Amino acid sequence: MLVWINFLTHLLNLWFAAPVTALLEKLGIHPAHPAHPINNTLTLELIVIAGLVLYFALVRSRLSVEKPGPAQHLAEMVHEFVNGQAEQVMGHNYQRFIPVLTCLPLFILLCNCFGLFPGVDTPTANPSVPLGLALFTFVYYNWYGVRTQGPINYVKHFMGPVLWLAPLMFPIEIISNLARVMSLTVRLYANMFASDLLTLVFFSLIPPAIPIIFLGLHFGVAVIQSYIFMLLTMIYLAEATAKPEHH
């Protein structure tokens, strides 16, 4: 599989190296290899995105009430699970977030599972990927917090309910909010990097059954980390969009 990934990365660099390098340089980022700015990590991410788009397009084109196919059954199971979790964590008005809350953990899970293939590095074991996901989540829930509560009320919610404690609570809450980017990044990166490393070490062991056990462990970590990321996103959204009660 690694051969095919390297081949796809080569094709992407052949076709898009010049515009990608130009874009990065405009953003003040100077790639180490201007002729090959696209690496295997980005290729794997694009594969996941393309796979999800094709899957949802397939399900949408074959929707059936009387005879749902296996793809539709799987999509309905995922939808019901995410809906149930969102309703428990967020309460009412969670429906508008379901598309993101569904795609985000699926993207992370599929990226995590690439580590199951020998020689393929898990994309989320590259710190830039968890950082990008964390930044997206941070911007997403803060944006909806401002839209739901309004800019002034959203800033006020960082001050806490006790007015005289506001000068103390405001900087603490702001720092805590900013630290969520680091928390989401480090949690996902550290767990997947450690799982990748553990799998790589035990792949050299004999008998072959031992590495297979650790592949199962890697899959377990992949599922748990995608679920935790989704759950934390729900919690952050619930806090950001909760309107203050007036007594």
VOBA-1610 file (N, C-alpha, C; in pm, whole numbers, padded with zeros to 5 digits, always signed):
BEGIN
Met+00082-00121+00000Met+00000+00000+00000Met+00086+00127+00000Leu+00200+00118+00069Leu+00289+00233+00076Leu+00336+00276-00063Val+00355+00178-00151Val+00399+00208-00288Val+00295+00294-00359Trp+00166+00259-00343Trp+00059+00335-00407Trp+00048+00475-00349Ile+00067+00488-00219Ile+00061+00620-00155Ile+00174+00708-00206Asn+00294+00649-00215Asn+00408+00725-00269Asn+00383+00767-00414Phe+00319+00679-00489Phe+00288+00709-00629Phe+00187+00824-00639Leu+00083+00821-00555Leu-00016+00928-00555Leu+00046+01061-00512Thr+00133+01056-00412Thr+00202+01177-00366Thr+00287+01235-00478His+00354+01147-00552His+00437+01191-00666His+00350+01259-00772Leu+00233+01200-00800Leu+00143+01260-00900Leu+00092+01397-00854Leu+00055+01406-00728Leu+00004+01533-00675Leu+00112+01642-00682Asn+00234+01604-00650Asn+00344+01701-00661Asn+00370+01739-00806Leu+00356+01642-00894Leu+00378+01667-01037Leu+00276+01768-01091Trp+00152+01756-01043Trp+00044+01841-01094Trp+00029+01973-01018Phe+00050+01968-00886Phe+00013+02083-00802Phe+00128+02144-00723Ala+00252+02099-00745Ala+00364+02149-00664Ala+00380+02300-00680Ala+00375+02350-00802Ala+00398+02493-00827Ala+00293+02582-00759Pro+00161+02557-00778Pro+00063+02643-00711Pro+00064+02630-00558Val+00088+02508-00508Val+00092+02489-00362Val+00211+02563-00302Thr+00327+02554-00365Thr+00446+02624-00317Thr+00425+02775-00321Ala+00364+02823-00429Ala+00336+02968-00442Ala+00242+03015-00333Leu+00140+02935-00303Leu+00044+02971-00199Leu+00111+02973-00061Leu+00192+02873-00034Leu+00262+02867+00095Leu+00356+02986+00113Glu+00426+03022+00007Glu+00519+03135+00016Glu+00445+03266+00037Lys+00325+03280-00022Lys+00245+03400+00002Lys+00199+03409+00146Leu+00181+03292+00209Leu+00141+03288+00349Leu+00261+03299+00443Gly+00380+03314+00385Gly+00500+03326+00467Gly+00559+03194+00510Ile+00515+03086+00447Ile+00565+02952+00479Ile+00656+02907+00365His+00777+02870+00399His+00874+02827+00299His+00898+02676+00311Pro+00839+02597+00219Pro+00855+02452+00227Pro+01000+02410+00213Ala+01036+02305+00285Ala+01173+02254+00279Ala+01208+02203+00141His+01108+02147+00072His+01130+02095-00063His+01026+02160-00155Pro+01058+02275-00213Pro+00961+02348-00297Pro+00908+02266-00415Ala+00989+02175-00466Ala+00945+02093-00579Ala+00852+01980-00534His+00852+01951-00402His+00767+01844-00348His+00704+01890-00216Pro+00615+01990-00222Pro+00556+02041-00098Pro+00449+01948-00038Ile+00396+01857-00121Ile+00291+01766-00075Ile+00356+01637-00026Asn+00327+01600+00098Asn+00383+01477+00153Asn+00277+01369+00165Asn+00316+01253+00213Asn+00223+01141+00224Asn+00109+01169+00321Thr+00136+01249+00424Thr+00031+01282+00521Thr-00085+01354+00453Leu-00053+01454+00372Leu-00158+01527+00301Leu-00228+01436+00200Thr-00154+01350+00135Thr-00215+01256+00041Thr-00317+01167+00110Leu-00281+01116+00227Leu-00374+01030+00302Leu-00498+01108+00345Glu-00479+01233+00386Glu-00595+01315+00422Glu-00687+01335+00303Leu-00630+01360+00186Leu-00711+01378+00066Leu-00784+01249+00029Ile-00720+01135+00050Ile-00785+01006+00025Ile-00906+00990+00117Val-00889+01026+00244Val-00999+01015+00340Val-01115+01106+00299Ile-01082+01231+00264Ile-01186+01326+00223Ile-01260+01276+00100Ala-01184+01230+00001Ala-01246+01178-00121Ala-01333+01056-00091Gly-01285+00969-00003Gly-01361+00850+00035Gly-01492+00885+00104Leu-01488+00982+00194Leu-01610+01024+00264Leu-01709+01088+00168Val-01659+01173+00078Val-01748+01238-00020Val-01815+01133-00108Leu-01737+01037-00158Leu-01792+00932-00244Leu-01892+00846-00168Tyr-01859+00815-00043Tyr-01950+00731+00038Tyr-02084+00800+00059Phe-02081+00927+00102Phe-02206+00998+00126Phe-02284+01020-00004Ala-02212+01042-00114Ala-02280+01057-00244Ala-02347+00926-00283Leu-02280+00813-00257Leu-02338+00682-00287Leu-02462+00657-00204Val-02454+00687-00074Val-02569+00667+00014Val-02685+00755-00029Arg-02653+00880-00063Arg-02759+00974-00104Arg-02827+00928-00233Ser-02751+00872-00323Ser-02808+00831-00453Ser-02890+00703-00442Arg-02871+00627-00333Arg-02939+00498-00320Arg-03029+00492-00196Leu-03075+00607-00150Leu-03164+00608-00034Leu-03292+00531-00065Ser-03329+00444+00028Ser-03448+00363+00008Ser-03512+00334+00144Val-03643+00356+00151Val-03716+00325+00274Val-03746+00177+00283Glu-03779+00116+00169Glu-03820-00024+00168Glu-03701-00120+00171Lys-03598-00090+00091Lys-03483-00181+00083Lys-03352-00105+00101Pro-03322-00061+00222Pro-03194+00008+00245Pro-03077-00089+00233Gly-02973-00042+00167Gly-02855-00126+00148Gly-02761-00119+00267Pro-02653-00198+00264Pro-02556-00197+00376Pro-02495-00060+00402Ala-02466+00014+00293Ala-02407+00149+00311Ala-02505+00241+00383Gln-02634+00231+00349Gln-02734+00314+00415Gln-02752+00273+00560His-02750+00142+00586His-02761+00094+00725His-02647+00150+00810Leu-02525+00147+00755Leu-02409+00198+00828Leu-02423+00348+00852Ala-02466+00421+00749Ala-02484+00567+00763Ala-02589+00599+00868Glu-02697+00523+00871Glu-02803+00545+00969Glu-02754+00515+01110Met-02673+00411+01126Met-02618+00378+01257Met-02530+00491+01309Val-02442+00544+01220Val-02355+00654+01259Val-02436+00777+01294His-02536+00807+01211His-02622+00923+01233His-02695+00914+01366Glu-02752+00799+01395Glu-02826+00780+01520Glu-02733+00790+01641Phe-02612+00736+01628Phe-02517+00743+01739Phe-02477+00887+01767Val-02441+00961+01663Val-02399+01100+01681Val-02515+01184+01734Asn-02636+01160+01680Asn-02754+01232+01728Asn-02778+01207+01876Gly-02769+01081+01916Gly-02790+01046+02057Gly-02689+01111+02149Gln-02562+01107+02108Gln-02457+01170+02189Gln-02478+01321+02197Ala-02510+01384+02084Ala-02529+01529+02081Ala-02647+01571+02166Glu-02755+01493+02162Glu-02872+01527+02241Glu-02843+01518+02390Gln-02767+01417+02430Gln-02732+01402+02572Gln-02641+01513+02620Val-02543+01550+02538Val-02442+01647+02579Val-02492+01791+02563Met-02559+01818+02451Met-02593+01955+02414Met-02738+01993+02441Gly-02826+01893+02459Gly-02966+01924+02477Gly-03032+01963+02346His-03115+02067+02350His-03188+02108+02231His-03098+02188+02135Asn-03149+02207+02014Asn-03082+02288+01912Asn-02944+02236+01872Tyr-02929+02105+01873Tyr-02802+02046+01834Tyr-02799+02007+01686Gln-02918+02006+01623Gln-02928+01950+01487Gln-02838+02022+01386Arg-02821+02153+01401Arg-02743+02228+01302Arg-02595+02191+01304Phe-02550+02128+01412Phe-02409+02091+01423Phe-02381+01948+01379Ile-02487+01871+01349Ile-02471+01729+01320Ile-02378+01702+01201Pro-02387+01777+01090Pro-02295+01747+00979Pro-02148+01752+01019Val-02108+01857+01093Val-01969+01868+01136Val-01937+01763+01242Leu-02029+01741+01335Leu-02005+01644+01442Leu-02002+01501+01390Thr-02053+01479+01271Thr-02045+01347+01208Thr-01917+01332+01127Cys-01889+01432+01045Cys-01772+01423+00955Cys-01640+01431+01031Leu-01634+01512+01136Leu-01509+01531+01209Leu-01457+01400+01270Pro-01537+01326+01350Pro-01484+01200+01404Pro-01460+01093+01298Leu-01542+01094+01192Leu-01519+00996+01084Leu-01385+01023+01016Phe-01357+01150+00991Phe-01229+01187+00929Phe-01113+01144+01019Ile-01123+01173+01149Ile-01016+01136+01244Ile-01001+00985+01252Leu-01114+00914+01259Leu-01109+00767+01270Leu-01040+00706+01149Leu-01079+00749+01030Leu-01019+00692+00909Leu-00870+00726+00899Cys-00834+00849+00936Cys-00692+00885+00937Cys-00616+00798+01038Asn-00676+00779+01155Asn-00612+00696+01258Asn-00589+00553+01210Cys-00684+00501+01132Cys-00679+00360+01092Cys-00574+00332+00984Phe-00518+00435+00923Phe-00411+00411+00825Phe-00290+00347+00891Gly-00274+00368+01021Gly-00162+00307+01092Gly-00172+00156+01101Leu-00287+00100+01064Leu-00302-00046+01064Leu-00229-00112+00949Phe-00193-00032+00847Phe-00122-00087+00732Phe+00029-00078+00754Pro+00100-00189+00738Pro+00245-00189+00762Pro+00318-00086+00676Gly+00404-00007+00740Gly+00485+00091+00671Gly+00418+00224+00648Val+00287+00233+00678Val+00213+00359+00657Val+00203+00433+00789Asp+00248+00557+00790Asp+00239+00639+00910Asp+00098+00696+00926Thr+00048+00694+01048Thr-00084+00750+01076Thr-00079+00902+01057Pro-00167+00959+00975Pro-00164+01105+00954Pro-00175+01185+01083Thr-00256+01135+01177Thr-00276+01208+01303Thr-00157+01195+01398Ala-00058+01113+01360Ala+00067+01107+01436Ala+00164+01215+01391Asn+00123+01291+01290Asn+00196+01411+01247Asn+00132+01530+01317Pro+00205+01605+01399Pro+00143+01709+01483Pro+00066+01816+01405Ser+00100+01836+01278Ser+00030+01939+01201Ser-00117+01904+01179Val-00148+01775+01170Val-00286+01732+01146Val-00374+01754+01270Pro-00335+01702+01388Pro-00415+01734+01507Pro-00425+01884+01535Leu-00317+01958+01506Leu-00322+02103+01526Leu-00426+02167+01433Gly-00427+02126+01308Gly-00526+02180+01214Gly-00669+02148+01258Leu-00691+02025+01304Leu-00824+01986+01352Leu-00863+02066+01477Ala-00766+02086+01566Ala-00792+02162+01688Ala-00824+02308+01657Leu-00751+02367+01563Leu-00776+02506+01525Leu-00913+02520+01459Phe-00948+02424+01375Phe-01081+02427+01313Phe-01190+02421+01420Thr-01175+02330+01515Thr-01273+02316+01622Thr-01282+02443+01705Phe-01168+02501+01737Phe-01162+02624+01817Phe-01237+02738+01747Val-01208+02758+01619Val-01275+02864+01542Val-01424+02834+01529Tyr-01457+02708+01507Tyr-01596+02668+01484Tyr-01684+02696+01606Tyr-01645+02649+01723Tyr-01733+02668+01838Tyr-01734+02813+01886Asn-01622+02883+01872Asn-01623+03025+01911Asn-01709+03108+01814Trp-01701+03074+01686Trp-01783+03145+01588Trp-01932+03129+01618Tyr-01972+03004+01647Tyr-02113+02982+01678Tyr-02151+03040+01813Gly-02055+03049+01904Gly-02082+03116+02031Gly-02113+03263+02009Val-02035+03329+01925Val-02058+03470+01895Val-02190+03488+01819Arg-02219+03400+01724Arg-02343+03409+01647Arg-02466+03388+01734Thr-02456+03295+01829Thr-02572+03261+01912Thr-02597+03366+02020Gln-02491+03406+02089Gln-02507+03496+02202Gln-02486+03643+02168Gly-02421+03668+02056Gly-02381+03805+02024Gly-02242+03832+02081Pro-02165+03920+02019Pro-02027+03943+02062Pro-02014+03986+02208Ile-02101+04077+02253Ile-02089+04130+02390Ile-02123+04022+02492Asn-02234+03953+02473Asn-02273+03849+02568Asn-02174+03733+02568Tyr-02115+03705+02451Tyr-02019+03596+02446Tyr-01893+03630+02526Val-01850+03754+02516Val-01735+03798+02597Val-01772+03797+02745Lys-01895+03836+02776Lys-01939+03840+02916Lys-01936+03703+02982His-01963+03598+02902His-01971+03465+02964His-01834+03417+03014Phe-01727+03482+02968Phe-01594+03450+03021Phe-01570+03514+03158Met-01656+03607+03197Met-01636+03678+03324Met-01696+03605+03443Gly-01779+03504+03417Gly-01839+03430+03527Gly-01963+03499+03579Pro-02038+03431+03666Pro-02165+03486+03716Pro-02149+03590+03827Val-02033+03593+03891Val-02012+03685+04005Val-01935+03806+03955Leu-01997+03923+03964Leu-01941+04044+03904Leu-01807+04082+03966Trp-01796+04075+04099Trp-01672+04122+04162Trp-01554+04028+04138Leu-01585+03904+04089Leu-01477+03811+04055Leu-01437+03819+03907Ala-01508+03903+03832Ala-01485+03911+03688Ala-01340+03945+03651Pro-01274+04042+03719Pro-01134+04071+03682Pro-01041+03951+03699Leu-01076+03862+03790Leu-00994+03742+03810Leu-01034+03632+03713Met-01165+03613+03694Met-01214+03503+03613Met-01188+03524+03463Phe-01196+03649+03417Phe-01184+03674+03273Phe-01050+03626+03216Pro-00934+03665+03272Pro-00808+03614+03214Pro-00793+03463+03229Ile-00844+03408+03340Ile-00835+03262+03361Ile-00916+03190+03254Glu-01038+03237+03228Glu-01125+03173+03130Glu-01070+03188+02987Ile-01013+03304+02958Ile-00955+03324+02825Ile-00837+03229+02803Ile-00750+03219+02902Ile-00635+03128+02891Ile-00682+02984+02879Ser-00784+02949+02959Ser-00839+02814+02954Ser-00898+02784+02816Asn-00965+02883+02759Asn-01024+02865+02626Asn-00915+02847+02520Leu-00811+02927+02526Leu-00701+02916+02430Leu-00626+02784+02447Ala-00618+02736+02572Ala-00545+02612+02599Ala-00613+02490+02539Arg-00739+02505+02501Arg-00810+02392+02441Arg-00747+02349+02309Val-00688+02444+02238Val-00619+02409+02113Val-00503+02314+02142Met-00424+02348+02242Met-00311+02263+02280Met-00360+02129+02334Ser-00467+02132+02414Ser-00520+02009+02473Ser-00568+01912+02366Leu-00647+01962+02270Leu-00696+01876+02163Leu-00582+01823+02076Thr-00485+01910+02049Thr-00371+01871+01965Thr-00287+01764+02031Val-00245+01790+02153Val-00153+01699+02223Val-00219+01565+02251Arg-00347+01567+02290Arg-00415+01441+02323Arg-00419+01349+02202Leu-00461+01402+02087Leu-00472+01319+01968Leu-00334+01279+01915Tyr-00244+01376+01907Tyr-00110+01348+01853Tyr-00035+01248+01939Ala-00031+01270+02070Ala+00048+01186+02159Ala-00002+01042+02159Asn-00133+01025+02162Asn-00189+00890+02166Asn-00164+00814+02036Met-00181+00882+01922Met-00162+00813+01795Met-00013+00791+01765Phe+00071+00885+01806Phe+00215+00866+01787Phe+00264+00748+01870Ala+00218+00741+01996Ala+00258+00630+02083Ala+00206+00497+02029Ser+00083+00497+01979Ser+00026+00374+01923Ser+00101+00331+01799Asp+00136+00427+01713Asp+00217+00396+01594Asp+00351+00336+01631Leu+00415+00399+01729Leu+00548+00354+01771Leu+00541+00214+01830Leu+00439+00190+01911Leu+00421+00059+01974Leu+00397-00049+01869Thr+00313-00018+01772Thr+00284-00114+01665Thr+00409-00143+01583Leu+00488-00040+01554Leu+00609-00057+01475Leu+00710-00146+01547Val+00723-00126+01678Val+00818-00207+01756Val+00777-00353+01757Phe+00650-00378+01781Phe+00606-00517+01796Phe+00585-00587+01663Phe+00587-00514+01552Phe+00580-00578+01422Phe+00707-00658+01393Ser+00814-00628+01464Ser+00939-00701+01443Ser+00946-00828+01527Leu+00844-00853+01610Leu+00847-00969+01699Leu+00796-01093+01628Ile+00835-01206+01682Ile+00789-01337+01635Ile+00733-01409+01758Pro+00618-01476+01746Pro+00538-01508+01628Pro+00455-01390+01577Pro+00404-01405+01456Pro+00328-01296+01394Pro+00201-01258+01470Ala+00151-01348+01554Ala+00026-01319+01626Ala+00043-01200+01719Ile+00164-01177+01768Ile+00185-01067+01863Ile+00160-00931+01798Pro+00217-00904+01679Pro+00184-00777+01614Pro+00035-00760+01587Ile-00034-00870+01555Ile-00177-00861+01527Ile-00253-00813+01650Ile-00209-00857+01767Ile-00271-00811+01892Ile-00258-00660+01905Phe-00141-00609+01871Phe-00120-00465+01884Phe-00188-00386+01773Leu-00218-00451+01661Leu-00302-00387+01560Leu-00442-00366+01616Gly-00490-00466+01691Gly-00620-00451+01757Gly-00617-00339+01859Leu-00506-00326+01930Leu-00491-00217+02027Leu-00490-00082+01956His-00420-00077+01842His-00414+00047+01765His-00554+00087+01718Phe-00631-00010+01673Phe-00768+00020+01629Phe-00852+00071+01745Gly-00834+00010+01862Gly-00907+00056+01979Gly-00873+00200+02014Val-00744+00233+02010Val-00700+00370+02036Val-00757+00465+01932Ala-00759+00421+01805Ala-00812+00504+01696Ala-00958+00539+01720Val-01037+00440+01761Val-01180+00463+01786Val-01200+00554+01906Ile-01128+00527+02013Ile-01145+00606+02136Ile-01106+00751+02113Gln-00995+00775+02045Gln-00950+00912+02024Gln-01045+00991+01934Ser-01101+00927+01833Ser-01198+00997+01749Ser-01325+01028+01827Tyr-01365+00937+01915Tyr-01484+00960+01997Tyr-01460+01073+02098Ile-01343+01073+02161Ile-01312+01178+02258Ile-01309+01315+02191Phe-01251+01321+02072Phe-01245+01448+02000Phe-01387+01498+01970Met-01474+01408+01926Met-01612+01445+01899Met-01683+01491+02026Leu-01663+01418+02135Leu-01728+01450+02261Leu-01685+01587+02314Leu-01555+01615+02307Leu-01505+01744+02353Leu-01559+01858+02265Thr-01568+01833+02135Thr-01625+01935+02045Thr-01769+01964+02083Met-01846+01860+02116Met-01984+01879+02160Met-01990+01962+02288Ile-01902+01931+02382Ile-01901+02003+02510Ile-01867+02150+02488Tyr-01766+02175+02406Tyr-01727+02314+02379Tyr-01840+02390+02308Leu-01908+02323+02215Leu-02020+02386+02145Leu-02135+02415+02241Ala-02162+02320+02330Ala-02270+02339+02427Ala-02242+02458+02518Glu-02117+02470+02564Glu-02080+02583+02650Glu-02085+02714+02574Ala-02039+02714+02449Ala-02031+02838+02373Ala-02168+02890+02332Thr-02263+02799+02306Thr-02393+02841+02254Thr-02502+02845+02361Ala-02467+02811+02486Ala-02566+02814+02594Ala-02598+02960+02630Lys-02724+02994+02620Lys-02765+03130+02652Lys-02781+03145+02803Pro-02731+03256+02860Pro-02741+03274+03004Pro-02885+03284+03051Glu-02911+03225+03168Glu-03046+03230+03224Glu-03065+03360+03298His-03182+03416+03283His-03215+03542+03350His-03318+03514+03459His-03288+03552+03579His-03378+03530+03691His-03443+03661+03730
//
